[in-house]
Each structure stands twice: as structure tokens, then as C-alpha cells.
Amino acid sequence: MSRARIPYLMEGIHWGAVIASLWTALQFWIDFTYFPQGPNPASTFVNRNFFAEFVVCTIPFSAYLLAQARGSARITLMAFTLGFNIVALMMTGTRGALGSMWILLGVVLPVTAVLYRKQFTFINWDAGKRILASGVLVATVVGLGILSTNNPRLLKDAEVLGIGTSAFDRAFKRTASISADDGSLGIRFIMWKATARIIESKPLTGVGAGAWEAMLPLYQTEGSQLETDYYVHNEVLQLLAEYGLTGLLFLLALIGYLLFAAWKTIRNRSPEGLAEAPMRVIALASLLAFLIVSNIGFPWRLASTGCLFALSLALLGASDARLQIRGPAAAMRLPWKPAYSQILAVVMMACLVLAAYISQQAAAVEQKIVRAVKMSLGISQSGDYNNPKWDKTKKEILTLTKDAVAINTHYRKITPMVADELAKWGDWKNAVWVWESVVVSRPYVVAIMSNIARGYAQMGNNDKAMEFLLRCEKLQPKAASVRSLKVILLSRMGKEPEAALLAKQYLDEGTYDFDLVNAAYVLGIRKGDYDMAIKSLEFRVKSWPNLQADSFLKLGNIYAAQKKDDAKALESFKAALNAAPAAEKEAIRKQVPTAYQARL
């Protein structure tokens, strides 16, 4: 961390960002799919937001290297690669990172260049080098920024969301789309409000490190379910919710130190202080970008951004020591002996061995459970999942899942996906034990507990099914999934009149899901309550467009046979035929009563 060696560290950060950006650009331009991907383009980070949050924190270091370049070749290389990283960031359309980038490029870095111009090499550039640097940078950003994507998923996003197909379009239109009625931000607002209730409830102790995910369902508003989210998407709120007063003190200490470091940097006009200033400002700029994206994402939980966070603080600490800055908010040199280094080396080796073991176990869990999910999805997609040819594969899926759960019983992000597919095949026994393995450490996740209750009901164990239903009702009595579960269980237990009354009440209140709509239709037909059956089908038509043909066909049959309303029956049959895909129209026509077929 000496001043002479810091540029080497910055080189490593910059070229790491360039390589990561190359993967992003390949995914954007030619749909390069070597790495598993979530939201594209994500480089090697699975999710484009993760990549964007990393690369925006590297921009200050890249800008520093450009400003310190000397020869024309070096200037050209650094200007091009900085521009390339900026374009890759724009390709993601990640709004938090883009907002951070606009602040860096529009305010922080230009002000730094003006205030400390005498400490940067670019002040000595002749006119040709200045034109070269600005020309290459602008040409790279503009030239690459207008190239359109050939990634089918991004082309579909552009068509559906209207965000364009080039990096420029995605950057500016996505930034402009930030608003109070934004769907993605809306979900975050719900999570933030629930987290605020955690902080209000446990301001001193918090709920415990890493426990936000498990405890959140207890603090959600009635009727809402956020069990699919694993992080707050706001590091400050998550810190306060999990660590309470300890988290608050840490946060105040961090902000206090950064403000102190910034103040000392600006105030120190000595030759030594001015020599240190550019590197200090760059580290502070990177931390600023990191803290901005921390308010809309979770970069503290990602290895790449967490590493940059630590390195930036280390750069400031080393600089504090060189400048001999005093005070409670400054780093300082410690009295040291060679023996201390030897002891710490042994401790670090032990930590590395432990980290290697934990990493190996984590990789084993990930590999086993992901493989099991892929295999189970493959069976489901075949459409013939009960064929005996899959028996060996199913056995392997169960073995992989059991081995993964044995290593880590608390890995709930992917494990339930296996159970979901098992349930589709009718293997409720194995689906239930997989779900139950997750609920052990996530006892308040209503979505999983309601699945367990359905599983026990399918196996005829009504007592266990009701046990899990009651647990769900204590948490979210007005959640659509809980209400539909109650109707289904009452119906299976022979209490159809009670189930029908509840189904009608829930539909009237507008609280329903797919299972409740279907259950209400069946109960309505059985009990002769055709108005309820019609209402359930109307909700089905509205909320599940892919089932409109079947829904209209059922409506037509009710109007024709039970309601004796010829006009509405004919109207429904025509709607069914219109809603059916071309390949299925003839099959739908054949299901229409003969008396109506000639009139379609």
C-alpha cells in the first residue's frame, strides 16, 4: 500500500473491469452464453445488476490511470478501455449504477481533475494528446454505444418495455423510467417498509445477522407476500434491521470516517498532502459510487464489490498513516514486531484453510442442487414425466437433493424448485420432505408452508395439512394463497358447504389466485351455484389470458345448459374460438355443443 505501488493495484482493478465488460459486450452483441445467466447481459456475475454495481465502482480508478498516462499509445489504450467499460455499464440498463455513473462523470471526476490538475500527468499533455484522449474516449462511447443488440432476450425486452436496442437507448431510457409507479421500485418500497417495521420493533438488538430473510414475513403488511426476495435491496436498512444499535454505530463510524477523510484531503495543501490527494479522492469516489448503489441493491453481499469496498478503505488508511493524520477517525501506524507478523501469518493460514473448506462445501451444494433442478426441469418439459424411462433420473435427483440438504439444510434459494417439480409429477411424499427441510430454518415463509399443507392433503393426511394451514393463517390470514388453501382443504375434508361459502366471500372481496378460482368453479358446479361458477371463470379469463379458450368454453356450457341464455352462450363459444391458437381452433370447435357449432 505504498504510494509507489498503488498504481499497480489500480491497474488490476481496471483490467479486471475490462475483462468483465468484454463478457458483457459479447452477451449484448452476439448473445454469447458461455456462463449461466439471469437477467442479461450479466458478464460472469449471473445478474446484470451485480456486474453494473461492480464496474461503476472501478470507473474512478480507470479515470485515474488515464489522467496519469504519458505516451500516446498508453493514452489511447486507457481512453478506449475506459470508454468500453462505460458502454458495458450502459448495456445493463441498471438504474442505480447508471445514476451513480452520471454523478461520477458529471460532477466528481471533473471537479477532481480541476482541483488537483497539477498532481495529474494530463496537465503536461500537449494539444495533440488532449485531442487524442478526448477523441478516443468520445468515439468509443458513441461508436460502441449506438450498436444494437443481437441478444433475443434483450430484443424482447426492448419490444415489451420500449427501452431500445442499443447501449445508449437502454442507459438513457432506463434512467428516465425511474418513477414512483415503477413496478420494480414498487416491490422494493414494500420490502423497505417491512424492514422499517423490523427496525422500529427491534431498534437495539435487530433480528440477528443474516436473519432478515427468515424474519421478514412477520413484519409484512396483511395480505402481502415477499418470500421470493432474499435481501432488502438497501444495505443501510438491512444493516439496521439485522444488527440494531451495533449496525447504527458502525454506519455512523463509517460515514464519520469518510467525511473526516474527505475534509482532511481538501484541507491539506502541503506538498505531501497534495501528492496524496488524487489517490485519496479516487478512493473516496469509488466509495461514493458503492454507497449510492447500496441504497438500491446489495453490493455489500457480493465478493467483487465487497473487495473494492475493503481496498478503497485500505487505500485511505495507508494514506492516513503516511500523512500521520491524528484523531479518533483516522488510521494510524501500529507498534509492530516481526513476531506479530509470524503469529498473524499462522492465523491467516488457518483462516484460508477454513475458507477453502467452506468454499468447497458451498460449491458442492450448489453443484448438486442446480444439477437436480436442471434434471427435474428437463423431465417436466418432456411432458411425459410419468414414463418409466425417467425412473433412474428421478432417483438420481432425489440422491443429489438429499446430499445437498445434508451439507446445508438452510439453502432455500434453489432447493424448493426441486420440490415444485416433484409435486407436478404427483410425487407429493418427496416434495413435502424437501419443502420441510427448508421450513426448518425459514419457519415463516407462507408460500412454502402452504405447499406443504397441499402435499399432506394430497397424501390424505388432513391433520398435518390443517396444522400447516393454521400456521399460515397466523401469519397471513388474508393472503390469496392461504385463502385458496383453506377452501381446498375444507372441500377435501367433506365440508363443501363451508368451503363454498368461503370461496364466494373471497371472490366478492377480490382476493383470489389460480387455485381459488378453480376451486370456486368446481364447488359452484357441484352445488348448483352457477353465478359463483360464472364469476370464477370471469376472473380466470381476466387474469390468465393463456386459458381464455378453455374458460370461455366452460362459460358457454353453463349459459347453454344451466342458465338457458342462448345469446350469452353463443357469445362465449365465439370468444372461445377466437381466443384459441390456430392449431387448436378445430379441437375447441368440436367441444362446442352441436346446436351451436353451425352458428359460430
N, C-alpha and C positions, 0 to 999 in steps of 0.2 A: 504493500500500500504506500510505497514511497512515491513522491511526485513524479519521478522519472519513469516509474513502472506503470503508473495509472493508464497511460495511453494504450498499453498492451491489453489491459483489461477492457478498455473501451472498444478496441479492435475486435476482441472476442464477442462482445455483446452485439456489435454492429453486424459482423459476418454471420452470427447465429440468426439474427433477424433476416438477413438477406436470404439465407438458405430456406428458412421457414416461409418467407414470402415467395420464393420460387415455387414451392409446392402449391401455395395458394393460387398463384398465377396460372400454373398448369391445370389445376382443377377448374379455374374460371374459364380459361380459353379453350381447352381441349377435353374437359371432363376426365382428367387423369385420376384414376380411382385406386391407386395402389394401397392407400391407407383407408381403414374403415371410417365412414363419415356420418356425422349427424347433419346439422344444417350446413350446407355448402356456402362458400369454399372455406375449409377449416384447416388447411395445411396438415400437420401431423397432430393437431390438437383436438380432433373429433368434432368440436363445436366452433363455428366461426367467431363467436364472441370471445372464446378463450384466446384464440390467436390474436384477435384485434387488441385485446387488453394487454397482451404481451408486447406486440410490436409498437404500440403507441408509447410505451414506457421506454423504448430504445431510441426513439427519434432524437431526443436531446443529445445522446452520445454520438449518434451518427452526424448530427449537425456540428458538434464539436470537432470531430475528425475532419469534416470538410473545411471548417474555418481554420484549421491548423495545417492544411495541406500546402505543399510548397511547389512541386513541379507540375507542369501542365497535365502529364499523364495521371498523376495522383489526383489532381483536382477533377479531371474528367471522370475517373473511376468513382470517386466519392460522391460527386454530384449525381451521377447516374444511379448508383445503388441507393442513395437516399431517396431520390425520386421514385425508384422502383418500389421501395418499402412503403412510401406514401400511397402509391397506386394500389398496392396489395391491400392496404388497410381500407381504402375506399371500396374495393371489391366486396368486402364483407358487408357493408351497409350497417355495421354495428353502431348504433347511435351514441351510446355512452363514450365509446372510444373515438368516434368522429368528433364529437363535441370537445373532447379533451385535445384532439389534434388541432382543431381550429384555434383553441386558446394558445397552444404552444407555438404554432406557426404564425398566428396573427398578432400575438402580444408578447409572450415570454421570451422567445428566442430573438426576435428583432430588438427588444429592449436590451437584452443581454449583449447583443452584438454592438449596440450603440454605446452602452455604458462602459464596456470593457474592450473596446475595439483595439486599444493599444496593446492588450495582452494576447490578441489573436494574430496569427500569421497573415490573415487575409488583408490586414491594413497595409501590408507591404506589396500586395499584388499590383502588377501594372494593369492598365486598362484592358489588355488582351485577356489576361487571366480572369478578370472580373466578368467580362463578357462571356468567356468560356464557361465559367461556373454557373452563372445565372441562366445562360442559354441551354446548357445541357440539362440542368435541373428542370427548367420550364418545359423544354422539348420532351423530356422523359415523361413528366406528369401528364402533359397534354396528349402527347402521341400515344402513350400506352393507355391513358385514361379513356380515350374515345373508342378503343377496340371493344367490340361486342363479345359477349359470352357465347360459347357453344355447348354449355352445360345444360342438358334438358331440364333439370330441376330448377335452375336459375331462370331459364326461359319461361317456365311455367309460373314462377314467382312474379316475373315481370308482367306476364299477361294478367294474372289474377290480382296482384297488388298495384299494378301500374307504376312500378319503380324503375323501369328502363332496363336496358340490357348491357350498358357499359358501366365501367367503374365510376365515371363522373355522374351518370344518372343515379346510380344506387346511392352514392355518397350524399348528393345534394337533396334528392327526393326523400331519402330516409331521414335525413336531419330535419327537413321541413315537415315531416309527418308527425313529429313529437307534439302531442296534444293531450288534453285531459280525457278525451274519449277514445284514446288508443287502446286496443284490446290487450296488447302485451303489457303496457303500463298499468292497465286496469287490474290485471291479475296481481301485479307487484304491489299496487296500492292495497289490495285486500290482504296480502301477506304482511305488509308493513303495519297495517292497522292491528292485525292479530298479534304481531310481535310487540307493538306498543303496549298492548294489554298485558303481555308477559312481563314487560319492564315495569309497568305500573303495579302488577301483582307481586313481583319479587325483585324490588329495586336493590336490595342489599346482596342477596346470595345468587340471584339468577337461577336458571333451571339446571345449570351444570354444563361443563364443556362438551360440545357436540350433541347436546340433548334437545336442541331446538326442534329438530325433525320429529323426534318422538313425542314431544310435549305440545306441539302446535295445535293439534286437534282440540285440546282442552280450552283453547282461547279463541277459536274461530267464532264468527257470528253464526247465529242459528240458521241452519239450512245450507251453509256453505261448506264445501269440502276442498281442501288443498293438499290432499295426501300425495299427489304426484310430484310435489316440489320438495327438494331436499335441502335447499339453502334459502335464506331470506332475500338474496339478491340486493343486500345492503349490509356491508361489513360492519358499519358502525352499530346498526340496530342489532345485528346478530351478536356482536361483542357484548353489548349491554344486556341483552336478553340471557345470554349463557353465563356471563361472569359477574353480572351485577356491579357492585361497588368496585371490585377489583378491576373489571373491564373499564369502568369510567376513569379510574385513576390512571390506568395505562394509557387510555386515549388522551387524557389531559396532559400526561407527561410527554407523549409523542408530539402532540400539537405544540405544546410549550417549547419543546426542544427545537422543532423545525422553525418556529417563529424566532427563537433565540438565535439559531444558526443563520437565518436569513438576515436578521438585524446586524449580527456581528460581521457578516460578509459585506453588507452595504457600508457599514460604518468604518471598517478597517481600510484606510487609504495608505497604509505603509507599503513600502516596496514588497515586503514579504506577503502582506495581506492581499495586495493586488495580483501577485503571482499565483496565489491560491484561489482567488475569486472565481475565475472561469470554471474550474473544475467543481467548486462548491455550488455555483449556480446551476450547472448542468445536473448535478446530483439532486438538487432541490427541484429542478424542473421535472425530472423523471419521477420523483416522489409526488409532485403535484398531479401529474398525469395518473399515477397509481391511485391517489386518493380520490380523484374525480370519478374514475371508473368503479371505485369501491362503493360508491353510492348507488350504483345501478346493477352491479354484478357481484362476483365473489372471488376477486383475484388473490385474496389472502390464502385461499384454499388450493391454489394452483401452483405447481412446482416452479414453473418458469417465472411468473410474476412475483411469487414469494422470494425467489432467488434475487431478482432485481431489487426488490424492497430491501433485502438484507445488504446487498452490495452497495446500494446508494447510501444507506445509513453508515456502513463501514467507511466509505469514502469521506463522509463528513467527519466521522470520528477520528480518522487518521489525520485529517486536516486540522481538526481542533488540537490534536496533540502536537503537530508541527508548529502551530501558531501559539501554543501554550496558552490557550484560552482558559480562563478560570471561571468557576461558578458551578452551582448545582446542576445546571442544564448543559454542561459541556463534557465532552470526553476528555480523558486525561491519561497521561502515561502512568503505568503501574510499576511499583518497585518489583524488579524481576530477577530471577536467578536461573541458571541452567537446569537446576533440579526441578523447577516448576515446569519447564518445557518437557522434561522427560516424563514426569508424572502425567501431565496432560496428554502426551503422546500415547501413553498406555491407555488412558481413559478413552481417548478418541478412537483408538483401535478397537476397544471393546464395543463402543457405540457403533462403529462401522460394521462390525460383525453382526450385532443385533439388527441393525438397519438392513443389512443384506439378507438376513434370515426372514425378517418381516416382509421385505420386498418379494422374496421368492415365494412365500406363502400367499401373499396377495396376488401375485401373478398366477399361481396355481389355481386359486379360487376363480379368478377372472376367466382363465382359460377354460376351466371345467364348466362353469355355469354358462358362459357365452356359447360354448360348443353345444351344450344341452339345449339352449334356446334355439340356436340355428337348426339343429336336427328336428326339434319339435315343430318349428315353423314350417320346415320342409314337409313334414308329414301332413300338417294341416292344409298346406297349399296344394297337396296332391288331390284333395277332395275324396280320397279313398282311405281314410285313416283307420278304418276297421279291418282292412285287408291283412291277413296273417303274415304277409311278407314284411310288415313293419314290426313284427313282434321282437325281433332281435334288436332293432334300433331303439324301440321303446325301453327295452331292458337296459340298454347302454345309457339312455337318457336318465333313467332313474339312478343308475350307479353313479354317473357323473354328478348328479344333483346331490345325492347323499354324501359323496366325498367332499363336495364343495361346502355343504352345510356343516359337515363335521369339522372343517378347518375354521370357518367363520359363520357362526349362527346368526350374525347380525347384518348380513349383506342383503338388504331388501330392495336395492335398485333394480336388479335384473331377475333375482330368484323367483318372484311371483309370476313372471312371464311364463315360466315353465308350467306352473300350476294352471294358469289360464288355458294353455293349450291342452293339458291333460283333461281339464273339465270339458272342453269341446268334444273330446273323444269319448266322454262318458266315464272316464277313469276318476271318479269322484274320491275314492279312497286315497289314492296317491296325491291328488290335487289338494285335499284337505291337509295332509300332513306337511306338505310344502308350505302352504299358507300359514299353518300353525307355527312352523319354525320361524317365520318372520314376525308373527304377532308376539312371540315371547319377548322381543326387545322393542316392539312397536305396538304396545297394548291399546293404543287409542286411535288406530287407523281404521275408520269405519268401513272404507271400501273393501279392505281385506277381510275384516270380521264378517261383513255381510256375505261375502263369497263363501266363507267357512260355514255360515248358517245354511246357505243354499245347498252346500255339499252334504251336510248332515241330513237335511231334509230329503235330498235325492236318495240317500242311503237308508232312509226310513227311521233315522234316529231323531225323532221330533224333540226329545228333551234337550239334547245338545244344541239343536237348531234354535230352540227358544232361548237357551242360555246366551247364545251369541247375539240373538236379536235384542234381548234385554240390555246387553252391554252396549249395543249400537244405539238403542233408544235413549239411554242415559246421556250419551254424548251428543247425538244429533237427531232428536225425535222428528224434526221437520225435513230432514234430508230426503230427497226423492228416492234414493236407493234404499233407505231404511223403510220408508213407507211401502214401497213395492214389495220389499221382503216380507213385511208383516202381512200384507194381503195374500201373498203366495203361501206363506206358512199356515195361515188360518184356513185357507182353501184346502191345503193338503191334509189338514187335521180334521176335516169334515165340518168345519164351521163356515160353510159357504155363505149363509145369510149375513153373518157378521163381516166376512171378507167383502161381500158385495156392497154393503153399506159404506165401509171404509173406502173402497175403490171409488164409489160415486162421490164421496166427500172430497177425496184428494183431487179428482178430476175437476170438480167445481171450483176448488181453490187454485187450480192451475199448477199443482205440484205433481209432476209425473216424470217417469223415464220410460224406456222401451219396455221393460218388464212389466211395469204397472199398466201401461196401455194395453198390452197383450192380455194380461190377466183380467182387466176390466172387460175386454171384448168377450173372452170366454165365459166369464161369470154372467155377463149380460145376456148372452145367448142361452145359457143353461137356465137362468131364472126368468127368462121372458122379458127382461128389462131392455128392450131394443133401443130405447132412447140412449141408455148408457153405452150400449154396444156401438151405436152410431157416433156418439161423441168421442169414444176412444179411437175409432177409425179416423175421424176428422183430425184428431191430434196426430195420429200416425201419418196421415197424408202431409200435414204441415211440417212436421219435424223430421221425417225420414223420407225424403224425396225418392230415394232409390227403391222404396217399397210401394210407391204410389199405385202401380198397376194392380198389385195384389189387394191393396187397401180399397181402391175404387171397386174392384170386382166383388169384394165382400160387402161393401155398402150397397151395390146394386142388388145383390141377392137378398139383403134384408128388406130393401124397399119393395122388391118384387114379391117375395114370399110372405113376409110378415106385415109390412106396412101397407101393402096393396096400393102403392103410389107409383103408377106406371111412368109418369113423367120423370120423377127423380131416379127411378130405376134405370130408365133409358139413358138419362144424363150421366149416371155413374158408370154404366157399361161403356159408353162412348169415351169417357175420361180414362177408363182403364186401358182401352185400346190405344188411345193417344199417348198415354204415359209409357206404354210398353216399348222396349227396344225393338228395332225392326226384325231381329231374328226371333223374337218371342211373340210377335203380334198374332200369328196364327194359333199358337198354343193358348193365348188368352181368349181369342175368339171362340175356340172350341169349348171353353169353360163357361161361356155365357149361355143362359137358358135358350133353348131352341126358339122360343117365341120371340126373342129379341134379336137373334142373330141376323135375320133378314133386314132389320131396321137400322143396323149400325152403318 
